[in-house]
Each structure stands twice: as structure tokens, then as C-alpha cells.
Amino acid sequence: MASVTTSPSSGTDSLAPVLVDRDLSWLDFNRRVLAEALDDRTPLLERAKFLAIFGSNLDEFFMKRMAILREDQSAKGLRLRAEIRARLEPMLGQQAEHFRRVLVPTLSRNGIHLRRWEDLTDEQRLEANDYFRRHVSPALTPLVIQPTQPFPFFSNLSLSLAFVLHDARTGESVDARVKVPSELPQWVALTTGVSQGQRVFVRLYEVIRENAQTLYAGMTLSDATLFRITRDAEVELDEDADQGLRELVREQIRQRRYEPAVRLEISAGGSDHIRQLLQQRFNLADSDVFELDGELDYTSLFHIASLDVPELRDTPWTPLVPARLDPSIDIFDTIRDGDILVHHPYESFDESVERFISDAAEDARTVVIKMTVYRVGDDTPFVRSLIRAAESGKQVACVIELKARFDEERNLHWAAELERAGAHVTVGQASLKTHAKVALVVRKEDGGLRSYAHIGTGNYHVRTARLYTDVGLLTCDPDLIADVVNLFHHLTGRSDAPAFRSLLVAPSCMRPRFLELITAEVEHHRAGRPARIIAKMNQLEDPAIMTALCVASQAGVPIELIVRGFCCLAPGVPGVSETIRVRSIVGRFLEHSRIFYFANGSSDPINGTFLIGSADWMHRNLSTRVEVVTPVTARSARERLWEVLDICLRDRRQAWLMEGDARYTQLRPDSDATDGPETVGTHRMLIDLTTRRTAPTA
């Protein structure tokens, strides 16, 4: 393979020996998710959860990527789609096989019975039929499909039953469709004949199927077929349109419901006639159809996974109050004593970041609160705090990203609520997404105004903060504060992007600053000084960054990449990327933090350069989004970040290593290992460390 010797600003041609297709790499990531479901070391209900996550991830992949991939009708594009299907089909088979032969029997042995209709007792069927009459039938709309009627609308990811109806009086046959209501529990709990400590469930769609005759009285039903349609979710905004951004986003939401179908999932053994009808209607090729011998929608298993059976779940974890954030001490006094690094979900998001905004809203000295909002969830305490602050006369400014995919309606709602309370709301630009996670509080203190900031790697979302690993910095460092103030002036006003002294801000200066840091490690290595790069992120895809990493590798710089999702750079390729190692951590929590480390000539790793922020090394993050990455200078915070990186690199329980052929190998603990991340993994190790760190001293 030829060496990569071109400049870091070059395109992908120089990366050919190490370039990995992002979609195939993403499929490998989802394979790692599936492996958690297949791993008997994973608690039983957590295995059900990972089967559901695997299915949910696939839904998102088809919604986001398949329409784009189908546009490429070249030989290369056709080969890629064929390869995607070839890799996907065995995984779908594994998912179905594990559910049927392992998960269902094992759940049953533990008192959770997922029954098929034919396995129910007569009394349980009567109970299910009564449930149908009282709770399901009113929510159904039985339809027929015939030329004299409009073709039914099929919503995205909706599960449906199709039948052929026969009218014995006329001899005519028509097709029929009943949508399985997504608003109802997909697993119906039965109590008849169920002993104490046992649970019995039957699938909602089977209850509907077995009672469908009541919906079409006088007809004979045959060819019952379960199917599911997936639609494209990528709706292009017309940035040149006359209407404002809010109306553009509302139109995008409306259009998404009618986007072209990109996938048909249909039950094995179903009607060929129904399949052909749907394929023709939705203009789907055979390669877009997946005939599945199993469930069509495994996301229904989230309900089963949430059952309150502690012995079948991960050991419960309640995030702890960070050691420095004593609830009895004013949070702003604590921040003035030195920067605070918080690590979620090990440390409480509610008692750190949420408290930062809530206390500011109630604080008589606070005069201004500013925040960026990408995803905040439905019942968000952050917006409630901002509304209280605005109603009490404080100046509140909120930069809400209306184009956060699948959160557009929620963000439109919160923008309107904040405006009604008197807050200043900026909804961003059509061409750039504001993805930064930054909050600013300005207080009137002795001597004048003093500002405080939170800069994080994750959204201001209390629910995901319990599931995603993220880090954040609470600071009043004057240099960082000056940059945060200028950033908000830029976002809410109308000016060219300012120069930033400390922060790395995309799209203006982040990529150049990262390239400078990578190049500096090459110079340190050539001069005989310590040089090393460790970067932890969700995805890696930016060509300029990948080229720079290869140049650094050719110079001999050791590079460790901890990339949870897809990684478009193959490691260990002789003469190109042989000093690069890539690993992925998959487990109980979703690895979401972005942490960057450069040795910067120091033999003590704590004296190296540490940065955290909202951006992955992807073209979209560095070129088409507003992102913020901050240096971390406080020694205690750098020690914490080094601890996280070191644990990830030592992990042999949750870690996977990427090989030069872009495939991943799961690491296993050494036979003589007894403790540490090598045995218990990253998440268990950090739980234990947090517990010890926050334990009261005697």
C-alpha cells in the first residue's frame, strides 16, 4: 500500500489505503451493539434492551442513510448497497435466532413468559379477546385497498396487518389493512391462570390478528401478513424560500410524513400478493424488502427490558453528587475556588449542571442567563428555570436549534414558551446547526459583573444524562469567559465570527487548531520529546483530520483513538497508519464524551494538553455546525480526564479493537486478571471510583 504523504488539507485520494466506508463501519458498530445482546455475561433484561437498541439503530440508519445511498446508481454505489445487505442479513438472522431460541426460553425460566397466541390457554385467550374489545378495537381503523378508494396512508415505522377479504355473497376479494396502534402497549399483560411471581405477555398484533374478523363482519379473512414501512427522514430545506426558518422547519416536519419509502419489512410466509402490492405502491426493489422470520419491530422489547426485576438487570446506579459541589455551599462560590469537572452519569447531572442554571434563575445577583439548546427533552427543568428567570426580570437569551433531527417539534414548542415568558430566542441559521453545549451566567458581585460558564460534551437533557457518558466544565476562568461572551454575541447578533483566544469554535477555527495540535506532536517526536495523541469521540470521518493523523503516524507518533461509532480510518496499515490503534467501548452506558489529549512534549501525562467539547472529528461538525471545544487547564480536572482515558485504554471487558481490515475484535480479560478495567470494564470501574471519591471521610 502506498504511503499517505500529502498535506493535511488534502482530500480523500491520499487516504485510499486506509479509508473505510462510513456506512459499512456503522454496520460494524451496530454489530457490536448486537454482541451485547448475545453475550451471556450481560444481564437478561439488558440483553432484551440491546436487541431493541440494535433494531432502533437500524431504523435510524435506513431513515437517514438509505435514500442517500439509493441516489448513487453507479457500479460502486450498487456494490456498496449489495455489501450492506450482505452484512446485514446475517445480523438480522442472529437477532431473530437469539430472541427465539435463547431470550424467550430464558425469560420464561425466570418467570417472564412471552407467549404466542397458540400457546395461551383458552381462558387467557378469552381475557385477550376482552382486552381487544375494551382497549384496542376503538383505536383501530379497518381499511380496504381497492381502486375505488384512496390508497391508505402508511406512516413511518408503522406496524400493520394485511388480509385478503373474501365476500361469499358476491365472490369478490379485496385487500385490507389494519394499523397496529403504536400508542398502545405492544405486549399485552395477561393475568388469568398466572401464578404469583410470574408474568405472561402476548403480542398486541397477534391479539388484533385473532380478532380481526370482528372488524370485517360477514367477510372471510385469509393471507394474514404482518409488515412495516420505513420512510426517508432526510427532507431538504429550501434555504432560498421567502418564509422564515420556523416555517421552513414546520414544512420539513410535514413533508417527512410523506417522504418515499426506503424499506419494507414483511413476515416470512406472508402473502406474495401483499408483498407485490406494497412493492409496486412504494416503488421498492427486491433489495429494499426484508422478509423476516421473527419480529419486525424489536423496539417493543424496551417495554420488557424495563420490567422491575432487579436480579435480571444491571446493578442499579444512582448518580452521586460531585464531591466539590456541597449542596449547602453556594455553587458560584465553589466555582470561584477553581474549575470543576463533572462526569455523567457517574456524577449527578441534576446536582451539577441543572443546579447551575436553576440556582442562577433563583439568585438575586444573577442578571443574565444564556444557553444553547440542541436537545432538551419534553419535561425539561432547564426551560422551566429559564422561564422563571425571565419572568423575574432577568435577561434570558436562548439559542435553540430548530433543525435538531426528530426534535424539531419539541424545540419549536420550547422556543414559543420561552418567548411568551419574555426570553430572547434565536433559532439559528438554515445553513448551520448550533450543536455547541454552552451556558453562561452573569452575576452582579462586589467589584462589578462576574460571569460563569458551563461547557460540555452532551445535551442539556436530564434523561439522556443518566444513560450517556459526558463530561462538562464549570468555570469562571476569564479567558474562557471572554470567548463564551463573544460566542453568544455572535450567535444572537449579526457579525462575523470573532477571534477566539482559548476556545476552539467551529466552523471558524476548530479544524485549523486541531491540525496545529496534531502537527505539533510530530515536531515533538522528531525533536525527541514525548509525543502522543489520544482522542475519544463518537465518530471519525473528517478527511483533513484523518490525513493529518496518518502523517503523524508515519512520523512515528503513537495515536490511540477511542471511537464508539463509525470510524473511517483503518489502523495499523504498514507505512500509513501503523502507529494508530482504534478501539470502541460498548456497554451499559452510551459513550458520548469527546476528550482530546496531546502529550505536548511532557513526560508527565497530566501536563499535556486536554480538551473537551461538543464536536466529533467529522466534516459536518467541523464545517457545517457551530461547535465548541474548550481546553482544560486545572490540574485536578486534567487528572480526572487522564483517569477516564487510561481506563478506556486498559479495558478488556467492554472494548473492541479495530483491525487493519476494518473489522473489530472483542477483547477478553486475561485469565489471571482479578480486578480493574481489564476485568470489570470501563463503566463498572468508573462507578466504583466515583463511589469511593464521593464517600464521606471518617
C-alpha positions, 0 to 999 in steps of 0.5 A: 500500500502506498504511503499517505504523504500529502498535506493535511488539507488534502482530500480523500485520494491520499487516504485510499489505503486506509479509508473505510466506508462510513456506512459499512463501519456503522454496520460494524458498530451496530454489530457490536451493539448486537454482541451485547445482546448475545453475550451471556455475561450481560444481564437478561433484561439488558440483553432484551434492551440491546436487541431493541437498541440494535433494531432502533439503530437500524431504523435510524440508519435506513431513515437517514442513510438509505435514500442517500445511498439509493441516489448513487446508481453507479457500479460502486454505489450498487456494490456498496448497497449489495455489501450492506445487505450482505452484512446485514442479513446475517445480523438480522438472522442472529437477532431473530435466532437469539430472541427465539431460541435463547431470550424467550426460553430464558425469560420464561425460566425466570418467570417472564413468559412471552407467549404466542397466541397458540400457546395461551390457554383458552381462558387467557385467550378469552381475557385477550379477546376482552382486552381487544374489545375494551382497549384496542378495537376503538383505536383501530381503523379497518381499511380496504385497498381497492381502486375505488378508494384512496390508497391508505396512508402508511406512516413511518415505522408503522406496524400493520396487518394485511388480509385478503377479504373474501365476500361469499355473497358476491365472490369478490376479494379485496385487500385490507389493512389494519394499523397496529396502534403504536400508542398502545402497549405492544405486549399485552399483560395477561393475568388469568391462570398466572401464578404469583411471581410470574408474568405472561405477555402476548403480542398486541398484533397477534391479539388484533390478528385473532380478532380481526374478523370482528372488524370485517363482519360477514367477510372471510379473512385469509393471507394474514401478513404482518409488515412495516414501512420505513420512510426517508427522514432526510427532507431538504430545506429550501434555504432560498424560500421567502418564509422564515426558518420556523416555517421552513422547519414546520414544512420539513416536519410535514413533508417527512410524513410523506417522504418515499419509502426506503424499506419494507419489512414483511413476515416470512410466509406472508402473502406474495400478493401483499408483498407485490402490492406494497412493492409496486405502491412504494416503488421498492426493489427486491433489495429494499424488502426484508422478509423476516422470520421473527419480529419486525419491530424489536423496539417493543422489547424496551417495554420488557427490558424495563420490567422491575426485576432487579436480579435480571438487570444491571446493578442499579446506579444512582448518580452521586453528587460531585464531591466539590459541589456541597449542596449547602455551599453556594455553587458560584462560590465553589466555582470561584475556588477553581474549575470543576469537572463533572462526569455523567452519569457517574456524577449527578447531572441534576446536582451539577449542571441543572443546579447551575442554571436553576440556582442562577434563575433563583439568585438575586445577583444573577442578571443574565442567563444564556444557553444553547439548546440542541436537545432538551427533552419534553419535561425539561427543568432547564426551560422551566428555570429559564422561564422563571428567570425571565419572568423575574426580570432577568435577561434570558437569551436562548439559542435553540436549534430548530433543525435538531433531527426528530426534535424539531417539534419539541424545540419549536414548542420550547422556543414559543414558551420561552418567548411568551415568558419574555426570553430572547430566542434565536433559532439559528441559521438554515445553513448551520446547526448550533450543536455547541453545549454552552451556558453562561451566567452573569452575576452582579458581585462586589467589584462589578459583573462576574460571569460563569460558564458551563461547557460540555460534551452532551445535551442539556437533557436530564434523561439522556444524562443518566444513560450517556457518558459526558463530561462538562466544565464549570468555570469562571476562568476569564479567558474562557469567559471572554470567548463564551461572551463573544460566542453568544454575541455572535450567535444572537447578533449579526457579525462575523465570527470573532477571534477566539483566544482559548476556545476552539469554535467551529466552523471558524477555527476548530479544524485549523487548531486541531491540525496545529495540535496534531502537527505539533506532536510530530515536531515533538517526536522528531525533536525527541520529546514525548509525543502522543495523541489520544482522542475519544469521540463518537465518530471519525470521518473528517478527511483533513483530520484523518490525513493529518493523523496518518502523517503523524503516524508515519512520523512515528507518533503513537495515536490511540483513538477511542471511537464508539461509532463509525470510524473511517480510518483503518489502523495499523496499515504498514507505512500509513497508519501503523502507529494508530490503534482504534478501539470502541467501548460498548456497554451499559452506558452510551459513550458520548464524551469527546476528550482530546489529549496531546502529550505536548512534549511532557513526560508527565501525562497530566501536563499535556494538553486536554480538551473537551467539547461538543464536536466529533472529528467529522466534516459536518461538525467541523464545517457545517455546525457551530461547535465548541471545544474548550481546553482544560487547564486545572490540574485536578480536572486534567487528572480526572480526564487522564483517569477516564482515558487510561481506563478506556485504554486498559479495558478488556471487558467492554472494548473492541479493537479495530483491525487493519481490515476494518473489522473489530475484535472483542477483547477478553480479560486475561485469565489471571486478571482479578480486578480493574478495567481489564476485568470489570470494564470501563463503566463498572470501574468508573462507578466504583471510583466515583463511589469511593471519591464521593464517600464521606471521610471518617 
